[in-house]
Amino acid sequence: MKLRLPGRRDRTEAVPDTPADLTVDLVKASGKGRPTPRRNEAQARRPGPPPPPPATRKEALKRMREQQASRRSSTRERLAMGDDSYLPARDRGPVRKLVRDLVDTRRNLGSFFLPVAALILVGYFVPNPAVQGYTVLIWMAYFLVFIGDSFVLGRRISKTVRSRFPDGQHKMKGLVWYGISRSTMIRRWRFPKPEVAVGQQV
């Protein structure tokens, strides 16, 4: 049996918590566990006061139209920027993005399809057999050259997609047709908008 003097404590007994330890325990018990945000940060996170309810039906309709116009404007901007979450299903995915870039980096004869078609249409209405004959020849010549240029574009799309996405199972005919149909549009009218310059490496 071990004797000890009155007023002396054994070293093995628990030492009472210091004030600092008590403070830490109180903070943990209160669920703080994180630094107190600054006043300006708290004010920035705090939402502003809600707008007052519309007083009349006309005002409610006006506010609803403004909100719809704002959403449509934001959606158009996202679509033009090529945001996948806003694009139609036919334009989504990295493979379709690659096909668009391949089309936009080259000068395609298909870009002149609409202007040439408009000129041919005008030539048909000219009451002159010679003009109509030349119109047919120009249309046939352009159509043959367009087929050749589209064939070159299709080969480039197929080769690049297979090299960049070797493990993917893609419908190559659909991708080639997607690229050719985009090439027939004037560059500034293409949608989504081109994100690469002509001649740029992709």
LINGI-V157698 format. One record per backbone hydrogen bond with DSSP energy under -0.5 kcal/mol. NH is the residue of the N-H (numbers start at 1). CO is the residue of the C=O. If there is no record, write none. Layout:
((NH | CO) (NH | CO))
//
This chain:
((8 | 5) (13 | 10) (22 | 18) (23 | 19) (24 | 20) (25 | 21) (26 | 22) (27 | 23) (28 | 24) (29 | 25) (30 | 26) (31 | 28) (32 | 27) (42 | 38) (43 | 39) (44 | 40) (45 | 41) (46 | 42) (60 | 56) (61 | 57) (62 | 58) (63 | 59) (64 | 60) (65 | 61) (66 | 62) (67 | 63) (68 | 64) (69 | 65) (70 | 66) (71 | 67) (72 | 68) (73 | 69) (74 | 70) (75 | 71) (76 | 72) (77 | 73) (78 | 74) (79 | 75) (80 | 76) (81 | 77) (82 | 78) (82 | 79) (83 | 78) (86 | 83) (87 | 83) (91 | 88) (92 | 88) (92 | 89) (97 | 93) (98 | 94) (99 | 95) (100 | 96) (101 | 97) (102 | 98) (103 | 99) (104 | 100) (105 | 101) (106 | 103) (108 | 106) (111 | 108) (112 | 109) (113 | 110) (114 | 184) (116 | 112) (117 | 113) (118 | 114) (119 | 115) (120 | 116) (121 | 117) (122 | 118) (123 | 119) (124 | 120) (125 | 121) (125 | 122) (126 | 123) (127 | 125) (128 | 126) (132 | 128) (133 | 129) (134 | 130) (135 | 131) (136 | 132) (137 | 133) (138 | 134) (139 | 135) (140 | 136) (141 | 137) (142 | 138) (143 | 139) (144 | 140) (145 | 141) (146 | 142) (147 | 143) (148 | 144) (149 | 145) (150 | 146) (151 | 147) (152 | 148) (153 | 149) (154 | 150) (155 | 151) (156 | 152) (157 | 153) (158 | 154) (159 | 155) (160 | 156) (161 | 157) (162 | 158) (163 | 159) (164 | 160) (165 | 161) (168 | 165) (170 | 168) (172 | 170) (175 | 171) (176 | 172) (177 | 173) (178 | 174) (179 | 175) (180 | 176) (181 | 177) (182 | 178) (183 | 179) (184 | 180) (185 | 182) (189 | 186) (190 | 186) (190 | 187) (193 | 80) (199 | 105) (200 | 197))
//
